[in-house]
Amino acid sequence: MSKNLENIKHITNGDYIVIPIETGYIKPNENLNSIINPAKEIMEDGDYLVIAETPVSVSQGRLVDESRYSPSLKAKFLTTVWSKYLWGYVFGPILGIKKRTIKNLRRLPKETYAHKEVVLQLYGLKHALKPASEAGIDLSNAPGSCVSLLPENPQKVAKQLKAKIGKNVCVMIIDTDATYKKNGKYFTGLPIAIDGIEANKGVIGYVKGQLGENMGSTPLGCSENISVEEGLKIANIAEDYQKSLATEMSTIHSVKSVLGTDESSVTIEALDSITHTPAVIIRKK
């Protein structure tokens, strides 16, 4: 029997109950207690705790200041010719990628040069050739000219967080970047994913994915050995909730409307001025 949720914020999604965990901005090198402490109180055996990748990355201090990178000619070419024009006007429309993505590609600013340089240096050409969301790097929830990389060893983190909760629950860390399915196989362009999803495919995975089926958000790490199908189902329930929030910053272009500041002027104080929902508890009815 589920605990009384009368005084706990929640919604229903099909056969599941979704309970958001709301916090302030989780700062660099800060622990995740603001997620774990309320989760420990609310969670029951059999529940899922689904955590977005960015707060985990930021808590690990995995921020990179892009202003410290001098863009090479290759980075400039990949930004302007490859991403903005070829993907924005040719490949994108042919492959039927999201209209929002095409619109964003067509207005890529010169500041993106440094971003491509970061991708090239840290992840290599196969990820830099991806026109957007390269290697899962998040531009939208970090201060100033910083970006956050994917978490380090998300499976280990998920298991450690489950141990702190101390109940028979499943902890999962997810990324909104897609997992695709083609010819019965699951794959993603992201550098990491749970077992059963072929990862680190870069631009090849992205192109192949446009010709396959988009399965939604990618589970990066999980405390349990679950099936890909179960992982994707739970990840997408969590993502559906995130998309419903007025404070969702899904892209760098969302920052101005949510925080009221330019992308380059984001401060930790501004990020801390809104309510964040870095995790949700998902419970079978």
Backbone as JSON, one array per atom type, in Angstrom:
{
  "sequence": "MSKNLENIKHITNGDYIVIPIETGYIKPNENLNSIINPAKEIMEDGDYLVIAETPVSVSQGRLVDESRYSPSLKAKFLTTVWSKYLWGYVFGPILGIKKRTIKNLRRLPKETYAHKEVVLQLYGLKHALKPASEAGIDLSNAPGSCVSLLPENPQKVAKQLKAKIGKNVCVMIIDTDATYKKNGKYFTGLPIAIDGIEANKGVIGYVKGQLGENMGSTPLGCSENISVEEGLKIANIAEDYQKSLATEMSTIHSVKSVLGTDESSVTIEALDSITHTPAVIIRKK",
  "N": [[0.85, -1.19, 0.0], [0.59, 2.17, -0.91], [2.13, 5.03, 0.57], [0.31, 7.71, 2.1], [-0.37, 10.18, -0.16], [-1.5, 12.61, 0.01], [-0.58, 15.09, 0.98], [1.62, 15.46, -0.52], [3.17, 16.62, -3.4], [2.17, 15.45, -6.56], [1.6, 13.67, -9.66], [-0.38, 11.73, -11.97], [0.56, 9.32, -14.4], [-0.55, 7.41, -16.67], [-0.22, 4.15, -15.63], [1.33, 4.89, -13.51], [2.58, 6.8, -10.73], [3.91, 10.01, -10.4], [6.28, 11.7, -8.58], [7.6, 14.73, -7.94], [10.89, 15.89, -7.06], [11.87, 18.73, -5.67], [14.28, 21.3, -5.74], [16.85, 23.76, -4.91], [19.35, 25.28, -7.04], [21.73, 22.89, -7.71], [24.99, 23.1, -6.81], [28.39, 23.43, -8.13], [30.48, 20.78, -7.08], [28.92, 20.26, -4.88], [27.12, 18.13, -2.64], [24.58, 15.57, -3.26], [22.52, 15.62, -1.46], [20.2, 17.14, -1.25], [18.52, 15.96, -2.98], [18.54, 13.25, -2.21], [17.8, 13.16, 0.55], [14.96, 13.97, 0.77], [13.99, 11.97, -0.93], [14.56, 9.64, 0.45], [12.75, 9.81, 2.52], [10.27, 9.67, 1.25], [10.24, 7.52, -0.56], [9.3, 4.15, -1.4], [9.75, 0.58, -1.22], [10.42, -0.8, -4.39], [10.01, 1.49, -5.84], [11.1, 3.91, -8.33], [13.86, 6.1, -8.65], [14.54, 8.74, -10.58], [17.05, 10.58, -11.98], [18.18, 13.59, -13.43], [20.92, 14.09, -15.68], [22.53, 16.4, -15.53], [22.57, 17.78, -12.89], [23.97, 15.79, -11.49], [26.42, 15.75, -12.84], [27.28, 18.4, -12.4], [27.5, 18.37, -9.63], [29.66, 16.72, -9.41], [31.59, 18.39, -10.23], [32.1, 18.61, -12.93], [32.47, 20.73, -14.86], [33.22, 22.78, -17.64], [34.96, 25.57, -18.76], [34.22, 27.24, -21.52], [35.24, 29.57, -22.56], [37.92, 29.52, -22.28], [38.97, 28.13, -24.34], [40.54, 28.24, -27.46], [39.23, 28.52, -30.6], [39.9, 26.32, -33.29], [40.64, 26.22, -36.86], [39.32, 24.0, -37.83], [37.25, 23.7, -35.95], [35.81, 26.02, -36.45], [35.01, 25.58, -39.09], [33.41, 23.29, -38.74], [31.38, 24.37, -37.22], [30.23, 26.52, -38.73], [30.11, 25.91, -41.65], [29.56, 23.1, -41.7], [27.65, 22.46, -39.54], [25.82, 24.72, -39.3], [25.09, 25.46, -41.98], [25.16, 23.13, -43.83], [23.89, 21.1, -42.26], [21.78, 22.62, -41.23], [20.39, 23.5, -43.49], [20.44, 21.51, -45.48], [21.08, 18.58, -44.87], [19.6, 18.28, -42.47], [16.78, 19.0, -43.07], [16.37, 17.01, -45.08], [16.67, 14.6, -43.66], [14.68, 14.89, -41.88], [14.88, 16.0, -39.26], [14.1, 17.48, -36.02], [12.12, 20.45, -36.21], [12.65, 22.51, -34.46], [15.33, 22.04, -33.84], [16.52, 22.45, -36.36], [15.93, 25.17, -36.7], [17.45, 26.25, -34.59], [20.02, 25.5, -35.4], [20.35, 27.03, -37.7], [20.69, 29.53, -36.69], [23.09, 29.57, -35.34], [25.5, 31.11, -33.32], [28.7, 32.89, -33.5], [29.98, 32.37, -31.13], [29.72, 29.71, -30.74], [31.86, 28.49, -31.85], [33.92, 28.02, -29.97], [32.68, 26.1, -28.44], [32.52, 23.9, -30.19], [35.22, 23.4, -30.36], [35.79, 22.5, -27.79], [34.35, 20.08, -27.83], [35.73, 18.73, -29.86], [38.31, 18.49, -28.7], [37.85, 17.09, -26.3], [36.21, 14.9, -26.9], [36.5, 14.13, -29.56], [36.41, 13.77, -33.22], [34.19, 12.26, -34.18], [32.11, 12.86, -32.5], [32.06, 15.62, -32.62], [31.21, 16.04, -35.2], [28.52, 15.65, -35.03], [25.64, 17.6, -35.33], [24.33, 18.94, -33.22], [23.83, 18.98, -29.6], [26.17, 17.6, -28.89], [27.93, 14.82, -27.73], [26.45, 14.8, -25.42], [26.91, 17.1, -23.96], [25.93, 19.71, -21.82], [24.64, 22.86, -22.27], [22.83, 24.51, -21.06], [22.32, 24.64, -18.3], [24.33, 25.71, -16.74], [26.63, 28.03, -15.23], [27.67, 31.27, -16.58], [30.15, 31.07, -19.08], [30.39, 28.39, -18.94], [30.03, 24.85, -19.47], [28.42, 21.67, -18.86], [29.76, 18.44, -18.63], [28.97, 14.97, -19.39], [28.02, 12.86, -16.6], [30.54, 11.29, -14.57], [31.01, 7.88, -14.57], [28.13, 6.96, -14.23], [26.67, 4.67, -13.48], [27.93, 3.67, -11.19], [27.51, 5.85, -9.5], [24.7, 5.78, -9.32], [24.34, 3.39, -7.9], [25.61, 4.02, -5.5], [23.95, 6.06, -4.56], [21.56, 4.68, -4.21], [22.32, 3.05, -2.07], [22.52, 4.97, -0.08], [19.88, 5.7, 0.21], [18.8, 3.39, 1.19], [16.78, 1.5, 0.75], [14.79, -0.95, -1.07], [15.0, 0.0, -3.92], [15.1, 1.45, -7.26], [17.58, 3.29, -8.77], [18.13, 5.63, -11.26], [20.04, 7.33, -13.71], [19.57, 9.73, -16.17], [19.67, 10.99, -19.6], [18.47, 13.5, -21.79], [19.07, 13.23, -24.45], [18.6, 11.21, -27.33], [17.84, 7.67, -27.43], [17.94, 5.29, -29.97], [16.21, 2.92, -32.13], [16.81, 0.34, -34.37], [16.44, -2.22, -36.67], [16.0, -4.02, -34.6], [17.92, -3.39, -32.7], [19.24, -1.38, -30.05], [20.6, 1.89, -29.79], [22.78, 4.75, -29.25], [24.02, 8.09, -29.79], [25.39, 9.12, -27.68], [28.22, 9.1, -25.39], [28.03, 7.2, -23.32], [25.87, 4.65, -21.92], [23.27, 2.54, -20.49], [23.71, -1.04, -20.11], [22.97, -2.94, -23.0], [22.23, -0.94, -24.66], [23.85, 0.26, -27.38], [26.51, 2.4, -27.21], [28.31, 5.55, -27.69], [28.33, 6.24, -30.4], [28.31, 8.6, -31.76], [28.16, 10.85, -34.53], [27.46, 8.99, -36.47], [25.65, 7.32, -35.17], [23.67, 9.22, -34.76], [22.81, 9.93, -37.37], [22.02, 7.41, -38.35], [20.04, 6.97, -36.51], [18.07, 8.78, -37.28], [16.97, 7.46, -39.33], [15.84, 5.38, -38.13], [13.91, 4.41, -35.26], [12.98, 6.75, -32.87], [13.45, 6.35, -29.53], [13.27, 7.85, -27.29], [14.4, 9.37, -24.16], [17.7, 8.67, -22.83], [18.81, 6.15, -20.67], [21.56, 6.49, -18.63], [22.96, 5.31, -16.54], [22.33, 2.82, -14.08], [21.14, 1.53, -10.98], [20.3, -1.05, -10.86], [20.14, -4.18, -12.68], [18.38, -3.82, -15.27], [15.97, -4.32, -17.94], [16.4, -2.95, -21.24], [14.04, -2.0, -22.33], [12.41, -1.55, -20.07], [13.95, 0.39, -18.78], [13.89, 2.5, -20.66], [11.15, 3.07, -20.7], [10.64, 4.02, -18.08], [12.44, 6.17, -18.01], [11.32, 7.85, -19.92], [8.84, 8.48, -18.82], [9.7, 10.08, -16.74], [10.88, 12.13, -18.24], [8.66, 13.15, -19.61], [7.38, 14.44, -17.51], [9.27, 16.44, -16.89], [9.18, 17.98, -19.22], [6.78, 19.23, -18.94], [7.14, 21.31, -17.24], [7.3, 24.78, -16.42], [9.74, 25.89, -15.97], [11.55, 24.48, -17.43], [14.61, 24.1, -19.08], [15.43, 23.26, -21.89], [17.11, 23.76, -24.01], [19.92, 25.9, -24.86], [18.78, 28.17, -25.81], [16.49, 28.44, -24.36], [17.08, 29.68, -22.05], [16.92, 32.51, -21.79], [14.16, 33.05, -21.74], [13.37, 31.73, -19.44], [15.09, 32.52, -17.3], [15.38, 35.21, -17.74], [17.68, 36.41, -18.66], [20.6, 36.94, -20.71], [22.21, 34.29, -22.58], [24.97, 34.21, -22.09], [25.25, 35.49, -19.72], [24.49, 34.13, -17.48], [24.29, 33.47, -14.07], [25.26, 31.73, -11.03], [23.61, 32.59, -9.01], [21.37, 33.44, -10.45], [20.55, 31.02, -11.55], [19.89, 29.78, -9.2], [17.67, 31.1, -8.47], [15.32, 30.07, -9.36], [12.96, 27.34, -9.11], [14.16, 24.09, -9.17], [13.82, 20.87, -10.65], [15.4, 18.29, -10.26], [15.06, 15.59, -10.1], [12.76, 12.81, -10.14], [10.42, 10.76, -8.42], [9.17, 7.66, -9.31], [6.36, 5.68, -9.19], [4.7, 2.63, -9.27], [1.22, 2.33, -9.63]],
  "CA": [[0.0, 0.0, 0.0], [1.38, 3.39, -1.01], [1.95, 6.02, 1.63], [-0.66, 8.75, 1.78], [0.26, 11.24, -0.95], [-2.4, 13.78, 0.04], [0.18, 16.32, 1.21], [2.84, 15.4, -1.34], [2.9, 16.97, -4.8], [2.32, 14.31, -7.46], [0.66, 13.55, -10.77], [-0.44, 10.37, -12.49], [0.91, 9.13, -15.81], [-0.93, 6.03, -16.95], [-0.22, 3.25, -14.48], [2.38, 5.31, -12.59], [2.51, 8.07, -9.99], [5.17, 10.75, -10.51], [6.45, 12.61, -7.44], [8.8, 15.53, -8.2], [11.76, 16.35, -5.98], [12.21, 20.11, -6.01], [15.46, 21.8, -5.01], [17.51, 24.91, -5.5], [20.37, 24.87, -8.0], [22.81, 22.1, -7.12], [26.17, 23.84, -7.23], [29.59, 22.62, -8.36], [31.1, 20.06, -5.96], [27.97, 20.12, -3.77], [26.58, 16.76, -2.64], [23.21, 15.42, -3.77], [21.63, 15.38, -0.32], [18.91, 17.81, -1.45], [17.69, 14.97, -3.68], [18.49, 11.98, -1.48], [17.08, 13.24, 1.83], [13.51, 13.82, 0.59], [13.71, 10.67, -1.55], [14.63, 8.64, 1.52], [11.52, 9.92, 3.3], [9.06, 9.4, 0.46], [10.3, 6.32, -1.39], [8.92, 2.83, -0.92], [10.35, -0.5, -1.99], [9.85, -0.94, -5.73], [9.98, 2.79, -6.53], [12.24, 4.36, -9.12], [14.31, 7.49, -8.52], [15.15, 9.09, -11.87], [17.78, 11.83, -11.8], [18.75, 14.16, -14.64], [22.38, 13.95, -15.68], [23.27, 17.64, -15.28], [22.91, 17.99, -11.48], [25.01, 14.83, -11.09], [27.68, 16.23, -13.42], [27.7, 19.63, -11.7], [27.92, 17.99, -8.28], [30.99, 16.12, -9.57], [32.51, 19.43, -10.68], [32.45, 18.37, -14.33], [32.19, 21.93, -15.65], [34.32, 23.24, -18.5], [34.78, 26.96, -19.17], [34.52, 27.27, -22.94], [35.95, 30.8, -22.93], [39.36, 29.25, -22.22], [39.36, 27.37, -25.53], [40.69, 29.01, -28.7], [38.73, 27.66, -31.67], [40.74, 26.03, -34.45], [39.95, 26.33, -38.14], [38.41, 22.85, -37.93], [36.07, 24.0, -35.14], [35.05, 27.06, -37.16], [34.39, 24.92, -40.25], [32.34, 22.4, -38.27], [30.27, 25.19, -36.72], [29.58, 27.33, -39.76], [29.8, 25.2, -42.9], [28.99, 21.78, -41.47], [26.44, 22.44, -38.7], [24.85, 25.79, -39.59], [24.57, 25.47, -43.35], [24.87, 21.81, -44.4], [22.85, 20.44, -41.45], [20.63, 23.52, -41.08], [19.64, 23.72, -44.73], [20.45, 20.38, -46.41], [20.92, 17.26, -44.25], [18.51, 18.3, -41.48], [15.47, 18.85, -43.72], [16.27, 15.73, -45.79], [16.51, 13.52, -42.69], [13.48, 15.15, -41.09], [15.14, 16.25, -37.84], [13.13, 18.39, -35.42], [12.12, 21.83, -36.73], [13.32, 23.35, -33.45], [16.77, 21.84, -34.01], [16.9, 23.14, -37.6], [15.89, 26.61, -36.43], [18.6, 26.59, -33.75], [21.23, 25.37, -36.21], [20.43, 28.14, -38.66], [21.08, 30.78, -35.99], [24.28, 29.34, -34.51], [26.37, 32.29, -33.24], [30.15, 32.62, -33.56], [30.41, 31.87, -29.83], [29.67, 28.25, -30.79], [33.18, 27.99, -32.27], [34.64, 27.48, -28.81], [31.99, 24.87, -28.03], [32.98, 22.83, -31.08], [36.61, 23.1, -29.99], [35.71, 21.67, -26.59], [33.92, 18.74, -28.25], [36.85, 18.13, -30.59], [39.43, 18.15, -27.82], [37.49, 16.15, -25.23], [35.48, 13.72, -27.37], [36.94, 13.72, -30.88], [35.7, 14.18, -34.42], [32.89, 11.6, -34.41], [31.09, 13.57, -31.72], [32.01, 17.01, -33.11], [30.46, 16.04, -36.45], [27.09, 15.71, -34.71], [25.37, 19.03, -35.44], [23.83, 19.52, -31.96], [23.87, 18.09, -28.42], [27.35, 16.77, -29.07], [28.46, 14.07, -26.59], [25.63, 15.03, -24.23], [27.35, 18.29, -23.22], [24.78, 20.56, -21.52], [24.96, 24.28, -22.25], [21.72, 25.34, -20.57], [22.15, 24.67, -16.84], [25.64, 26.0, -16.15], [26.83, 29.48, -15.16], [28.61, 31.94, -17.45], [30.53, 30.39, -20.33], [30.66, 26.98, -18.61], [29.11, 23.78, -19.87], [28.65, 20.48, -18.04], [29.96, 17.19, -19.35], [28.19, 13.89, -18.82], [28.57, 12.41, -15.32], [31.55, 10.24, -14.57], [30.55, 6.58, -14.05], [26.78, 7.11, -13.68], [26.19, 3.43, -12.85], [28.49, 3.65, -9.83], [26.8, 6.89, -8.75], [23.35, 5.28, -9.06], [24.42, 2.37, -6.84], [25.94, 4.71, -4.25], [22.76, 6.79, -4.1], [20.61, 3.68, -3.71], [22.8, 2.64, -0.75], [22.19, 6.05, 0.86], [18.43, 5.67, 0.44], [18.64, 2.26, 2.09], [15.56, 0.75, 0.48], [14.84, -1.76, -2.28], [14.54, 0.88, -4.98], [15.95, 1.51, -8.45], [18.04, 4.65, -9.05], [18.55, 5.73, -12.65], [20.48, 8.65, -14.19], [19.19, 9.77, -17.59], [19.97, 12.15, -20.44], [17.38, 13.7, -22.74], [19.49, 12.82, -25.79], [17.8, 10.04, -27.7], [18.2, 6.31, -27.81], [17.22, 4.9, -31.19], [16.09, 1.48, -32.38], [16.77, -0.02, -35.78], [16.72, -3.65, -36.87], [15.95, -4.71, -33.32], [19.04, -3.0, -31.83], [19.17, -0.06, -29.44], [21.89, 2.58, -29.85], [22.76, 6.19, -29.01], [25.24, 8.81, -30.1], [26.05, 9.5, -26.43], [29.4, 8.29, -25.06], [27.72, 6.14, -22.36], [24.47, 4.26, -21.73], [23.17, 1.28, -19.76], [23.93, -2.25, -20.89], [21.88, -3.22, -23.93], [22.19, 0.18, -25.6], [25.17, 0.53, -27.94], [26.8, 3.82, -27.0], [29.51, 6.16, -28.27], [28.2, 6.16, -31.85], [28.54, 9.92, -32.33], [27.35, 11.3, -35.66], [26.92, 7.81, -37.16], [24.45, 6.95, -34.43], [22.66, 10.26, -34.97], [22.27, 9.78, -38.73], [21.32, 6.13, -38.39], [18.86, 7.12, -35.69], [17.03, 9.49, -38.04], [16.38, 6.46, -40.23], [15.23, 4.35, -37.28], [12.84, 4.85, -34.36], [13.43, 7.48, -31.68], [12.86, 5.69, -28.36], [13.2, 8.81, -26.19], [15.57, 9.66, -23.33], [18.66, 7.58, -22.65], [19.33, 5.82, -19.33], [23.03, 6.46, -18.66], [23.43, 4.39, -15.51], [21.22, 2.32, -13.26], [21.59, 0.74, -9.83], [19.85, -2.44, -11.05], [20.23, -4.73, -14.03], [17.02, -3.83, -15.82], [15.93, -4.42, -19.39], [16.41, -1.67, -21.95], [12.65, -1.58, -22.49], [11.96, -0.98, -18.8], [14.71, 1.61, -18.56], [13.37, 3.54, -21.55], [9.8, 3.42, -20.27], [10.73, 4.84, -16.87], [13.12, 7.42, -18.38], [10.41, 8.71, -20.68], [7.84, 9.01, -17.89], [10.37, 11.2, -16.06], [11.08, 13.21, -19.21], [7.34, 13.76, -19.84], [7.12, 15.39, -16.42], [10.18, 17.59, -17.04], [8.72, 18.82, -20.34], [5.58, 19.95, -18.52], [7.5, 22.37, -16.3], [7.54, 26.11, -16.99], [11.16, 26.24, -15.78], [12.41, 23.57, -18.17], [15.56, 24.73, -20.0], [15.86, 22.12, -22.72], [18.2, 24.2, -24.87], [20.54, 27.16, -24.44], [17.88, 29.25, -26.21], [15.41, 28.53, -23.37], [17.6, 30.36, -20.86], [16.44, 33.89, -21.71], [12.75, 33.09, -21.37], [13.19, 31.22, -18.08], [15.84, 33.3, -16.3], [15.35, 36.63, -18.05], [19.05, 36.89, -18.87], [21.25, 36.39, -21.91], [22.87, 33.01, -22.35], [26.34, 34.4, -21.6], [25.23, 36.23, -18.45], [23.87, 33.31, -16.44], [25.06, 33.33, -12.83], [24.75, 30.72, -10.1], [22.5, 33.21, -8.29], [20.2, 33.4, -11.34], [20.11, 29.62, -11.61], [19.35, 29.42, -7.89], [16.47, 31.9, -8.23], [14.14, 29.32, -9.78], [12.83, 26.0, -8.56], [14.65, 23.04, -10.06], [13.3, 19.52, -10.41], [16.47, 17.45, -10.79], [14.73, 14.16, -9.99], [11.39, 12.43, -9.83], [10.15, 9.4, -7.96], [8.11, 7.04, -10.11], [5.8, 4.58, -8.42], [3.6, 1.89, -9.88], [-0.03, 2.52, -8.87]],
  "C": [[0.9, 1.25, 0.0], [1.11, 4.31, 0.16], [0.95, 7.07, 1.17], [0.05, 9.91, 1.07], [-0.55, 12.54, -0.91], [-1.63, 15.08, 0.18], [1.5, 16.35, 0.43], [2.47, 15.68, -2.8], [3.13, 15.75, -5.69], [1.33, 14.41, -8.6], [0.59, 12.07, -11.15], [-0.09, 10.38, -13.97], [0.63, 7.66, -16.13], [-1.0, 5.2, -15.69], [0.77, 3.67, -13.4], [2.02, 6.63, -11.91], [3.89, 8.72, -10.09], [5.23, 11.79, -9.41], [7.72, 13.43, -7.67], [9.58, 15.83, -6.93], [12.28, 17.72, -6.39], [13.32, 20.62, -5.12], [15.83, 23.18, -5.53], [18.51, 24.4, -6.53], [21.46, 24.1, -7.27], [24.13, 22.61, -7.7], [27.38, 22.92, -7.45], [30.18, 22.07, -7.07], [30.21, 19.98, -4.71], [27.4, 18.69, -3.81], [25.11, 16.77, -3.11], [22.19, 15.17, -2.65], [20.26, 16.04, -0.49], [17.96, 16.94, -2.27], [17.47, 13.75, -2.8], [17.68, 12.07, -0.19], [15.56, 13.17, 1.67], [13.13, 12.47, -0.04], [13.66, 9.57, -0.5], [13.34, 8.63, 2.33], [10.31, 9.41, 2.54], [9.07, 8.01, -0.17], [9.89, 5.05, -0.65], [9.65, 1.78, -1.75], [9.64, -0.64, -3.34], [9.77, 0.36, -6.51], [11.23, 2.98, -7.39], [12.57, 5.8, -8.73], [15.08, 7.82, -9.8], [15.75, 10.49, -11.75], [18.34, 12.3, -13.14], [20.27, 14.17, -14.54], [23.1, 15.22, -15.24], [23.55, 17.89, -13.8], [23.96, 17.02, -10.97], [26.37, 15.31, -11.58], [28.2, 17.45, -12.67], [28.19, 19.29, -10.3], [29.31, 17.35, -8.29], [32.04, 17.15, -9.99], [32.93, 19.28, -12.13], [32.01, 19.54, -15.23], [33.44, 22.33, -16.44], [34.0, 24.67, -18.94], [35.2, 27.09, -20.63], [35.28, 28.52, -23.37], [37.47, 30.61, -22.9], [39.87, 28.48, -23.43], [39.41, 28.29, -26.75], [40.27, 28.13, -29.87], [39.72, 27.53, -32.83], [39.95, 26.26, -35.73], [38.95, 25.18, -38.32], [37.13, 23.11, -37.15], [35.19, 25.03, -35.84], [34.33, 26.47, -38.37], [33.21, 24.07, -39.8], [31.13, 23.19, -37.76], [29.51, 25.85, -37.87], [29.15, 26.52, -40.98], [29.03, 23.91, -42.63], [27.66, 21.85, -40.72], [25.39, 23.45, -39.15], [24.23, 25.66, -40.98], [24.24, 24.08, -43.88], [23.77, 21.08, -43.61], [21.6, 21.31, -41.34], [19.76, 23.62, -42.32], [19.56, 22.51, -45.66], [20.13, 19.06, -45.69], [19.73, 17.22, -43.28], [17.14, 18.14, -42.11], [15.31, 17.51, -44.45], [15.98, 14.6, -44.82], [15.3, 13.73, -41.77], [13.74, 15.36, -39.61], [14.19, 17.33, -37.33], [13.26, 19.81, -35.99], [12.82, 22.77, -35.76], [14.83, 23.25, -33.6], [17.26, 22.56, -35.26], [16.94, 24.65, -37.38], [17.1, 27.05, -35.61], [19.91, 26.5, -34.52], [21.41, 26.57, -37.13], [20.82, 29.46, -38.0], [22.27, 30.57, -35.06], [25.17, 30.58, -34.5], [27.85, 31.9, -33.3], [30.69, 32.08, -32.24], [30.44, 30.33, -29.8], [30.99, 27.67, -31.26], [33.9, 27.31, -31.12], [34.01, 26.18, -28.33], [32.45, 23.69, -28.89], [34.42, 22.43, -30.75], [36.66, 22.21, -28.75], [35.34, 20.23, -26.97], [35.06, 18.02, -28.96], [37.94, 17.65, -29.65], [39.08, 17.06, -26.8], [36.87, 14.85, -25.74], [35.83, 13.28, -28.79], [35.97, 14.05, -32.0], [34.32, 13.54, -34.57], [31.76, 12.23, -33.61], [30.96, 15.01, -32.21], [31.25, 17.11, -34.43], [28.95, 16.02, -36.23], [26.71, 17.2, -34.65], [24.92, 19.71, -34.14], [23.89, 18.49, -30.86], [25.04, 17.12, -28.49], [27.79, 16.15, -27.74], [27.7, 14.33, -25.29], [26.06, 16.23, -23.4], [26.17, 19.24, -23.05], [25.22, 22.02, -21.41], [23.97, 25.1, -21.43], [21.62, 25.46, -19.06], [23.49, 24.9, -16.13], [25.88, 27.51, -16.19], [27.84, 29.99, -16.18], [28.87, 31.21, -18.74], [30.87, 28.92, -20.07], [29.61, 26.06, -19.23], [29.39, 22.59, -18.95], [28.77, 19.26, -18.93], [29.03, 16.14, -18.75], [28.81, 13.45, -17.49], [29.64, 11.34, -15.52], [30.97, 9.0, -13.87], [29.15, 6.67, -13.42], [26.23, 5.84, -13.02], [26.68, 3.34, -11.41], [27.77, 4.67, -8.95], [25.41, 6.4, -8.37], [23.35, 4.27, -7.92], [24.75, 3.02, -5.49], [24.73, 5.44, -3.68], [21.7, 5.83, -3.57], [21.01, 3.25, -2.3], [22.45, 3.69, 0.3], [20.7, 6.05, 1.19], [18.09, 4.5, 1.35], [17.35, 1.47, 1.93], [15.72, -0.03, -0.82], [14.24, -0.98, -3.44], [15.51, 0.82, -6.17], [16.29, 2.97, -8.73], [18.59, 4.68, -10.48], [18.94, 7.17, -12.98], [20.26, 8.68, -15.69], [19.65, 11.04, -18.28], [18.85, 12.27, -21.47], [17.77, 13.34, -24.18], [18.94, 11.43, -26.1], [18.58, 8.73, -27.75], [17.34, 5.96, -29.01], [17.14, 3.38, -31.28], [15.99, 1.25, -33.88], [17.2, -1.48, -35.92], [16.84, -4.41, -35.55], [17.06, -4.35, -32.35], [18.85, -1.58, -31.33], [20.56, 0.59, -29.48], [21.69, 4.07, -29.61], [24.08, 6.81, -29.43], [26.04, 9.17, -28.86], [27.23, 8.6, -26.11], [29.1, 7.11, -24.13], [26.23, 5.88, -22.32], [24.45, 2.96, -20.95], [23.43, 0.1, -20.7], [22.7, -2.54, -21.77], [21.66, -2.11, -24.93], [23.61, 0.43, -26.09], [25.43, 2.02, -27.88], [28.03, 4.25, -27.78], [29.5, 6.09, -29.8], [28.38, 7.52, -32.54], [27.61, 10.23, -33.49], [26.75, 10.12, -36.43], [25.63, 7.34, -36.49], [23.32, 7.94, -34.66], [22.0, 10.11, -36.34], [21.46, 8.49, -38.85], [20.01, 6.22, -37.6], [17.72, 7.83, -36.41], [16.32, 8.55, -39.0], [15.72, 5.32, -39.46], [14.12, 4.96, -36.45], [13.44, 5.53, -33.14], [12.69, 6.92, -30.47], [12.79, 6.61, -27.15], [14.49, 8.91, -25.4], [16.42, 8.42, -23.07], [19.02, 7.36, -21.19], [20.85, 5.67, -19.41], [23.59, 5.44, -17.68], [22.28, 4.02, -14.61], [21.78, 1.46, -12.13], [21.25, -0.73, -9.98], [20.13, -2.89, -12.48], [18.82, -4.85, -14.59], [17.09, -3.95, -17.34], [15.95, -3.03, -20.01], [14.99, -1.12, -22.05], [12.11, -0.93, -21.21], [12.66, 0.35, -18.52], [14.18, 2.77, -19.4], [11.99, 4.0, -21.11], [9.84, 4.36, -19.08], [11.4, 6.19, -17.18], [12.17, 8.37, -19.08], [9.26, 9.23, -19.83], [8.43, 10.22, -17.15], [10.52, 12.39, -17.0], [9.76, 13.9, -19.54], [7.04, 14.79, -18.76], [7.99, 16.64, -16.58], [9.69, 18.54, -18.13], [7.5, 19.65, -19.96], [5.88, 21.17, -17.66], [7.77, 23.69, -17.01], [9.01, 26.5, -16.92], [12.1, 25.32, -16.55], [13.3, 24.37, -19.12], [16.17, 23.64, -20.86], [16.99, 22.49, -23.66], [18.77, 25.5, -24.33], [19.62, 28.34, -24.79], [16.7, 29.41, -25.25], [15.8, 29.42, -22.19], [16.99, 31.75, -20.69], [15.0, 33.95, -21.24], [12.53, 32.64, -19.93], [13.85, 32.12, -17.05], [15.8, 34.81, -16.55], [16.72, 37.23, -18.24], [19.61, 36.28, -20.14], [22.01, 35.13, -21.54], [24.25, 33.16, -21.71], [26.4, 35.06, -20.23], [24.62, 35.43, -17.3], [24.81, 33.18, -15.24], [24.48, 32.2, -11.99], [23.56, 31.28, -9.34], [21.23, 33.18, -9.14], [19.65, 31.98, -11.43], [19.44, 29.2, -10.31], [18.04, 30.15, -7.6], [15.19, 31.18, -8.64], [14.13, 27.95, -9.11], [13.29, 24.98, -9.59], [14.01, 21.71, -9.67], [14.3, 18.53, -10.98], [16.15, 15.96, -10.79], [13.25, 13.99, -9.77], [11.38, 11.01, -9.3], [9.0, 8.85, -8.8], [7.67, 5.77, -9.41], [4.66, 3.92, -9.19], [2.36, 2.06, -9.01], [-0.39, 1.25, -8.09]]
}
